[in-house]
Amino acid sequence: MQIKYFLAASAASVSLACGIAAPAYAQQITTGIEGTVRDDSGNPIAGAEITVTDKRTGATRTLTTNAGGTFVASNLVTGGPY
């Protein structure tokens, strides 16, 4: 008797699992630019303003370097040129 309930529960579980669609995620392809701004002596420059410009569209993004002089521009449209 227990096997009948087990098989019925298993069949119901499989049916339910197949009926629920997994969420679909769109692919988003992006790129990024990162770097460090340094003075002539090689010391990092904190607080420097960086402007990244997509030459095709003219879209710009302005960033500020951190205490170590580094910046990261992420989620840029691929292709550039920047």
C-alpha positions as CSV (number, residue, x, y, z in Angstrom):
1,M,0.0,0.0,0.0
2,Q,2.8,2.4,0.8
3,I,4.4,1.8,-2.6
4,K,1.2,3.1,-4.3
5,Y,1.3,6.3,-2.3
6,F,5.0,6.7,-3.0
7,L,4.5,6.2,-6.7
8,A,1.6,8.6,-6.8
9,A,3.5,11.2,-4.9
10,S,6.5,10.8,-7.2
11,A,4.4,11.1,-10.3
12,A,2.7,14.2,-8.9
13,S,6.1,15.7,-8.0
14,V,7.5,15.1,-11.5
15,S,4.4,16.5,-13.2
16,L,4.6,19.6,-11.0
17,A,8.3,20.1,-11.6
18,C,7.9,19.8,-15.4
19,G,4.9,22.2,-15.4
20,I,6.7,25.0,-13.6
21,A,8.9,26.9,-16.0
22,A,12.3,28.1,-14.9
23,P,12.7,31.9,-15.0
24,A,14.3,33.1,-18.3
25,Y,17.1,35.5,-18.1
26,A,18.1,37.7,-21.0
27,Q,21.8,37.7,-22.0
28,Q,23.4,41.0,-21.4
29,I,26.9,41.4,-22.8
30,T,28.9,44.3,-21.4
31,T,32.5,45.3,-21.0
32,G,34.5,47.4,-18.7
33,I,37.6,49.6,-18.3
34,E,39.8,49.8,-15.2
35,G,43.0,51.5,-14.4
36,T,45.2,53.5,-12.1
37,V,46.0,57.2,-12.3
38,R,49.5,58.1,-11.2
39,D,51.6,61.2,-11.1
40,D,55.0,61.6,-12.7
41,S,56.7,60.0,-9.7
42,G,54.4,56.9,-10.0
43,N,52.3,57.7,-6.9
44,P,48.6,57.0,-7.2
45,I,46.3,60.1,-7.5
46,A,43.2,59.9,-5.3
47,G,40.1,61.9,-6.4
48,A,41.1,62.3,-10.0
49,E,38.2,62.7,-12.4
50,I,38.0,60.2,-15.3
51,T,35.6,60.6,-18.2
52,V,34.9,57.5,-20.4
53,T,33.4,58.4,-23.7
54,D,31.8,56.0,-26.3
55,K,33.1,57.5,-29.5
56,R,30.3,56.0,-31.5
57,T,27.4,57.4,-29.5
58,G,29.0,60.3,-27.6
59,A,27.7,58.8,-24.3
60,T,30.0,59.6,-21.4
61,R,30.5,58.4,-17.8
62,T,32.4,60.3,-15.2
63,L,34.2,58.4,-12.4
64,T,36.5,59.4,-9.6
65,T,39.5,57.4,-8.5
66,N,39.6,55.9,-5.0
67,A,42.3,56.4,-2.4
68,G,44.6,54.0,-4.3
69,G,44.2,56.0,-7.6
70,T,42.2,53.2,-9.2
71,F,38.9,53.4,-11.1
72,V,36.5,50.8,-12.6
73,A,34.0,51.6,-15.4
74,S,31.8,48.5,-15.7
75,N,28.6,47.7,-17.7
76,L,29.8,49.5,-20.8
77,V,28.3,48.6,-24.1
78,T,30.7,46.3,-26.0
79,G,32.4,47.5,-29.1
80,G,33.6,51.0,-28.2
81,P,35.9,52.5,-29.1
82,Y,36.2,54.3,-25.7
